[in-house]
Amino acid sequence: MDTSALITDLIAALGDGSVVTNVEDLEPHLREERGLFVGTSPALTKPRTTQDISEIVKICAAHNVAVVVHGGQTGLVGGGIPDDAVLIDMSRLNKIIEVDPVNLTMTVETGTILADVQAAADEAGAYFPLSLAAEGSCQIGGNLSTNAGGVHVVRYGNARQLVMGLEVVLADGRIWNGLRALRKDNTGYELKELFLGSEGTLGIITKAVLRLYPKLQQKAVAFVGCASFDQALQLLHTAQKRAGDVLMACEAMNKLSVELACKHMEGVTTPLENQHNCYVLLEFGSANTDADLNTVMESTLSDAFENKIIEDAVIAQSETQARAIWNVRESIPPAQKREGGSIKHDVSVPVSKTPEMIAKATELVEVLLPGVRVVAFGHLGDGNIHFNLTQPQDADKQEFLRHWHSTNEKIHDLIETMGGSFSAEHGIGQLKTGEMARLKSDVELDLMRTIKSALDPQNRLNPGKVLPPKN
Ligand SMILES: Cc1cc2nc3c(=O)[nH]c(=O)nc-3n(C[C@H](O)[C@H](O)[C@H](O)COP(=O)(O)OP(=O)(O)OC[C@H]3O[C@@H](n4cnc5c(N)ncnc54)[C@H](O)[C@@H]3O)c2cc1C
């Protein structure tokens, strides 16, 4: 690669202030929060428009250099780590282009921070339901490229379900304008689905038409104690039957995960008097001003109580109490970090099999890693559990972490036998390409490679991510 000629061309196209080459400014773009991967790059570009991105892609193609897109860099699987590729920082493409409160759509540039998308919807009297702990720093483009989930999937689906149209820069620099705000369009193949969840390997998403919902007028949040995940699942089923489509979130947490949140995170306590083997956070929401959600929550919980499904429950009486309950759930990942080394699995199974999966996985790891402490929590309503393992008390952290890979394989094999997924959220990046090779069928990998080579024949878009190398 002739780096200086490449940089000269990039500066000529974008201007001096839009191409970063000095080591200190590049450095934060070469690693992720967890420090699992470190990359290299000749330059970070800061485009302002879709046209700029098209130019960058064409220049890089002419110099035979790959490109990697950076959103908010909150990804956890090494998806944005470059290997001598030019970086494209999306943060200047952050305009809310249009909100249509009647069509219930919003058109945005994809460098917009997720929390800003939510706020713009709210200001327009509507609601954008995608919500995750990184929402203050992740970008909507990163959410769409990783098909992010979050806490409201049980009602509104993943990021994929919240998109009506896209604009995408292709590997040859052409711009595909698929920015349609249509609820009905049966004109050929559904191209946008290819780019959603493709982690920047098939195209660069520059604009999106997002699906909005009527603004919520009421919410009810409860924190519930149960004897087991089996009972937590029965509570979910009770809520589905009694509350129907007002159910917005159903998060489950095992005893240890809540204990760690209360132990390590300042101000975090559970609102329940006694301890329970399993906890559930239920959230109901409605855009209907006449609905009385606290009554719906009360009747759901008393039904569950009478049927001996739950042991205790508290319904939040104010926004502050509701926030405090959510805080217990959101404090688990940082609290687990403070307890020592952890081996993580982000897996899903059909919702009805979730307790069975947790029981079987627990049995397995207790044999593999005696003394290990299971921290299982997550989106019960989606069958997606963060099945995380905290090191045994007093164990050596590095020695424990040496078992990461082999433990992942065993758990993923179990998940496979249950018809599940070894990556329910966060994507594949480079962390899980080995598992793609091991667990995806030849036919599925072949189909994916056919799509990749049709859209990016020179392998210039985020190479080395998602697809494993061919043997
Ligand atoms: C505290 C915390 C909580 C999280 N919770 C969740 C959760 O509940 N659910 C969940 O799914 N994830 C979660 N994540 C993971 C992460 O936040 C999401 O994957 C998020 O969607 C990534 O957005 P980002 O803008 O940070 O993307 P980045 O990290 O910048 O990029 C992620 C990938 O997308 C590509 N990309 C980014 N923008 C574009 C674009 N415009 N066009 C093409 N490719 C692009 C990148 O090249 C990279 O491969 C969490 C992460 C953290 C740190």
The ligand as a Gaussian input file, in Angstrom:
#p B3LYP/6-31G(d) Opt

LIG

0 1
 C      -23.218000      -1.374000      28.095000
 C      -23.570000      -2.044000      26.788000
 C      -24.839000      -2.586000      26.625000
 C      -25.208000      -3.212000      25.433000
 N      -26.455000      -3.748000      25.330000
 C      -26.827000      -4.330000      24.180000
 C      -28.140000      -4.888000      24.046000
 O      -28.943000      -4.887000      24.966000
 N      -28.459000      -5.437000      22.855000
 C      -27.584000      -5.473000      21.805000
 O      -27.943000      -5.979000      20.734000
 N      -26.335000      -4.961000      21.911000
 C      -25.936000      -4.396000      23.064000
 N      -24.666000      -3.889000      23.183000
 C      -23.723000      -3.961000      22.074000
 C      -23.670000      -2.646000      21.232000
 O      -24.059000      -1.528000      21.974000
 C      -24.573000      -2.754000      20.061000
 O      -24.090000      -3.763000      19.218000
 C      -24.709000      -1.443000      19.260000
 O      -25.803000      -1.654000      18.389000
 C      -23.485000      -1.056000      18.473000
 O      -23.636000       0.287000      18.008000
 P      -22.352000       1.223000      17.775000
 O      -22.815000       2.475000      17.125000
 O      -21.574000       1.375000      18.994000
 O      -21.567000       0.355000      16.693000
 P      -19.957000       0.023000      16.544000
 O      -19.527000      -0.645000      17.784000
 O      -19.293000       1.303000      16.205000
 O      -20.006000      -0.922000      15.334000
 C      -20.542000      -2.220000      15.429000
 C      -20.437000      -2.907000      14.059000
 O      -21.296000      -2.259000      13.119000
 C      -20.539000      -1.702000      12.022000
 N      -21.163000      -0.402000      11.711000
 C      -21.352000       0.643000      12.558000
 N      -22.018000       1.623000      11.923000
 C      -22.251000       1.198000      10.662000
 C      -22.896000       1.770000       9.515000
 N      -23.464000       2.970000       9.561000
 N      -22.934000       1.043000       8.372000
 C      -22.383000      -0.189000       8.315000
 N      -21.749000      -0.776000       9.354000
 C      -21.686000      -0.086000      10.514000
 C      -19.114000      -1.624000      12.532000
 O      -18.177000      -1.693000      11.468000
 C      -19.039000      -2.824000      13.446000
 O      -18.823000      -3.977000      12.689000
 C      -24.276000      -3.275000      24.368000
 C      -22.998000      -2.726000      24.539000
 C      -22.639000      -2.122000      25.717000
 C      -21.258000      -1.532000      25.853000

